[in-house]
Amino acid sequence: MDAPTLYETQKTTSDIFVLPSFFPIPVLGILPVNAFLLMSKEPVLIDTGLVPLSDGFMEALAAIVDLQDLKWLWLTHTDQDHIGSLWPLLAAAPDLKVITTFLGMGKMSTYRPLPPERVYLLNPGQTLNVGDRALTAVKPPTYDAPETTGLFDPASETFFSADCFGALMTEPALSADDIPPDQLEYGLKKWGTIDAPWAHLVPPGLFRDSLAGVREMSPKWILSSHLPPAKDMTDNLIDLLAGVPESEPFVGPDQQALEKMMSLQGG
């Protein structure tokens, strides 16, 4: 795979769709980039995919929900791989409100402000009623942006974990249990060192304690932005994530390595 690629929409539970894509990263492998649609009474879209795939993303989304009926867009955070179709969605869905935090709204204002009347601010620990269930905002154990807010849906027993529990992969997979265990461990720990380098500053015991909140939720599903859907894998994923602080810190290729890669591509 040499370019971002949108895959066919999946269904996990009766009311959750996954809009998966995969992004190749030189040297490191392939990173899943997922958005999710929760078909609650008031439909909720979680993130909006990659900018280069926006046209296909909008078509895929419109095939499973009338955009006029879309009520909520939950931005887990404002990195570019999560807001790729934000502005087309605001234009296509007139009743859509964007769930974010004060900091997320502030970060957006540095390059393209969100209209305040289209925003709903929600902090970790607070809940949002979407007609047939209440969703709880959750600060994931790891994150790369301070405004990051995942969510827990008790009706489907699903934790939408933002970047947390993401994993680099060698090839696309549509379910986390399709990834060989050794590759899952390597990919999850490697991604953890990249996405949350601050974890190396946290005492391992304290870091493990921070994972207790996810254990207490005991989700049946973990839907990460950067991992294929994971069912009944919560304990295993937590155990793997607990090893991130003691994993080797990530150091990216330097200029010499870059020039070598460029020469190989040119040849």
C-alpha positions in Angstrom: 0.0 0.0 0.0 1.6 3.3 -1.1 -1.3 5.7 -0.6 -4.2 6.3 1.9 -7.0 3.9 1.2 -10.6 3.8 2.2 -12.0 0.4 2.9 -15.6 -0.9 2.8 -17.8 0.1 5.7 -18.1 -2.5 8.5 -20.8 -3.1 11.1 -19.8 -4.2 14.6 -23.0 -4.1 16.7 -26.5 -3.6 15.4 -26.1 0.2 15.7 -22.4 0.9 15.1 -20.7 1.3 11.8 -17.0 1.5 11.2 -15.7 3.6 8.3 -12.1 2.3 8.0 -9.1 3.5 6.1 -5.4 2.7 6.2 -2.5 5.2 6.0 1.0 4.0 5.0 3.9 5.4 7.0 7.4 4.9 5.5 9.6 2.7 7.6 6.9 2.1 10.3 4.2 0.3 8.4 0.4 0.9 8.1 -1.8 2.8 10.5 -5.6 2.3 10.6 -7.6 5.5 10.6 -11.2 4.9 11.6 -14.3 6.9 12.0 -17.5 5.5 13.6 -21.2 6.1 13.2 -23.4 5.3 16.2 -27.0 5.0 15.1 -28.6 6.1 18.3 -32.0 7.9 18.2 -29.9 11.0 17.5 -27.1 9.7 15.3 -23.6 10.4 16.4 -20.5 10.4 14.1 -17.2 9.9 15.8 -14.5 11.7 13.8 -14.4 12.3 10.1 -11.4 10.5 8.6 -8.5 11.7 6.4 -8.5 14.8 4.2 -7.3 13.0 1.0 -10.2 10.5 1.3 -12.9 13.1 2.1 -15.0 12.5 -1.1 -15.1 8.8 -0.6 -15.8 9.2 3.1 -18.8 11.4 2.4 -20.2 8.9 -0.1 -19.7 6.0 2.3 -21.4 8.0 5.2 -24.3 9.1 3.1 -24.9 5.4 2.1 -25.7 4.5 5.7 -27.4 7.7 7.1 -29.3 10.6 5.7 -26.9 13.5 6.4 -30.0 15.6 7.2 -30.6 13.3 10.1 -27.1 13.5 11.5 -27.3 15.3 14.9 -23.9 15.0 16.5 -20.2 14.9 15.4 -18.0 13.9 18.3 -14.4 15.1 17.6 -12.2 13.1 19.8 -9.5 15.7 19.0 -8.6 18.1 16.2 -5.6 16.4 14.5 -5.9 16.4 10.7 -6.6 12.6 10.5 -9.8 13.2 12.6 -11.3 16.3 10.9 -10.8 15.4 7.2 -14.5 15.9 6.3 -15.5 18.3 9.1 -16.3 21.2 6.8 -18.2 19.3 4.1 -20.3 17.7 6.9 -21.2 21.1 8.5 -22.4 22.2 5.1 -24.3 19.0 4.3 -25.9 18.4 7.8 -27.6 21.7 8.8 -28.6 20.4 12.3 -25.2 18.9 13.1 -23.4 20.1 16.3 -19.8 19.4 16.9 -18.9 18.0 20.3 -15.5 19.1 21.5 -13.9 20.8 24.5 -13.0 24.5 25.1 -9.4 23.7 24.2 -10.5 21.8 21.1 -12.6 24.8 20.0 -9.7 27.1 20.7 -7.2 25.0 18.7 -9.6 25.0 15.7 -9.8 28.8 15.9 -6.0 29.1 15.1 -6.7 28.0 11.5 -10.4 27.8 10.8 -12.8 28.7 13.7 -15.9 26.6 14.3 -19.1 28.6 14.4 -20.0 28.8 18.1 -23.6 28.0 17.4 -22.5 24.7 15.9 -20.5 23.7 18.9 -21.4 21.7 22.1 -18.7 21.7 24.8 -18.4 18.5 26.8 -15.7 17.7 29.4 -14.5 14.3 30.6 -16.9 12.8 33.1 -19.9 14.6 31.7 -22.7 12.9 29.8 -24.7 13.6 26.6 -28.2 12.3 26.1 -28.7 11.3 22.4 -32.3 10.2 22.7 -32.1 6.5 23.6 -28.9 6.5 25.7 -26.5 8.7 27.6 -22.9 8.8 26.4 -20.1 9.5 28.8 -17.1 11.6 27.9 -13.8 9.8 28.9 -10.2 10.9 29.0 -8.3 8.0 27.4 -5.2 6.6 29.2 -3.0 7.8 26.3 -3.4 10.6 23.9 -1.3 13.0 21.8 -3.5 16.1 22.0 -4.6 17.7 25.3 -8.2 18.1 24.1 -8.7 14.4 23.5 -12.0 13.0 24.7 -13.2 9.5 24.0 -16.6 8.2 24.9 -18.3 5.2 26.5 -21.7 3.9 25.3 -23.2 1.6 27.9 -25.9 0.5 25.6 -23.5 -1.3 23.3 -20.7 -1.7 25.9 -18.4 0.2 23.6 -15.4 2.4 24.4 -14.5 4.7 21.6 -10.9 5.3 22.7 -9.6 8.0 20.3 -5.8 7.3 19.5 -5.4 5.0 22.6 -4.9 1.3 21.8 -3.8 2.1 18.3 -1.3 -0.1 16.7 1.0 0.0 13.7 0.5 -2.9 11.3 2.3 -4.7 8.5 -0.9 -5.1 6.4 -4.5 -4.1 6.7 -6.9 -6.2 8.9 -10.5 -5.6 9.6 -10.5 -7.1 13.1 -7.9 -6.8 15.9 -8.0 -10.5 16.6 -6.9 -11.1 13.0 -3.5 -9.6 13.9 -0.9 -12.2 15.1 -0.3 -11.7 18.8 3.4 -10.9 18.5 2.6 -8.3 15.8 -0.2 -6.8 17.9 2.1 -6.4 20.9 4.9 -4.9 18.8 2.5 -2.5 16.9 0.6 -1.4 19.9 3.7 -0.6 22.0 5.4 1.1 19.1 2.4 3.3 18.4 2.2 4.0 22.1 5.8 5.3 22.2 5.1 7.5 19.2 1.6 8.9 20.1 2.3 9.3 23.8 6.0 9.8 24.3 5.3 11.4 27.7 4.4 7.8 28.9 8.2 7.2 29.4 8.1 9.9 32.1 5.5 8.2 34.1 6.5 5.5 36.7 5.2 2.1 35.3 3.2 1.4 38.4 1.4 4.7 38.2 0.8 4.3 34.5 -0.8 0.9 35.1 -3.0 2.4 37.8 -4.2 4.9 35.2 -5.6 2.0 33.2 -8.0 1.0 36.0 -10.8 3.2 34.6 -10.9 1.2 31.4 -11.0 -2.0 33.4 -13.9 -0.7 35.5 -15.9 0.2 32.4 -15.2 -3.3 31.1 -16.2 -2.6 27.6 -17.1 -5.5 25.3 -15.8 -3.5 22.3 -12.8 -1.2 22.1 -13.1 1.0 19.0 -9.8 2.9 18.6 -9.2 5.4 15.8 -6.0 3.5 15.0 -6.8 -0.2 15.5 -9.3 -2.5 13.8 -12.4 -3.2 15.9 -11.5 -5.2 19.0 -14.2 -7.4 20.7 -13.6 -9.1 24.0 -10.0 -8.1 24.0 -10.0 -5.4 26.7 -7.8 -7.1 29.3 -5.3 -8.1 26.7 -5.1 -4.6 25.2 -4.7 -3.0 28.7 -1.9 -5.5 29.6 -0.1 -4.6 26.3 -0.6 -0.8 26.8 0.8 -1.1 30.4 4.2 -2.0 28.9 4.6 1.2 26.9 6.5 3.2 29.7 9.2 0.5 29.7 9.3 0.1 25.9 12.2 1.6 23.9 11.5 5.3 23.2 10.8 6.1 19.5 13.5 7.8 17.5 12.6 8.6 14.0 14.9 8.4 10.9 17.4 11.3 10.7 18.5 13.2 7.6 21.0 10.6 6.5 18.3 8.0 6.6 15.9 10.2 4.7 18.4 10.8 1.9 19.0 7.1 1.6 15.2 6.5 1.3 15.0 9.2 -1.3 17.8 7.7 -3.3 16.2 4.2 -3.2 12.9 5.7 -4.4 14.7 7.5 -7.2 16.5 4.3 -8.3 
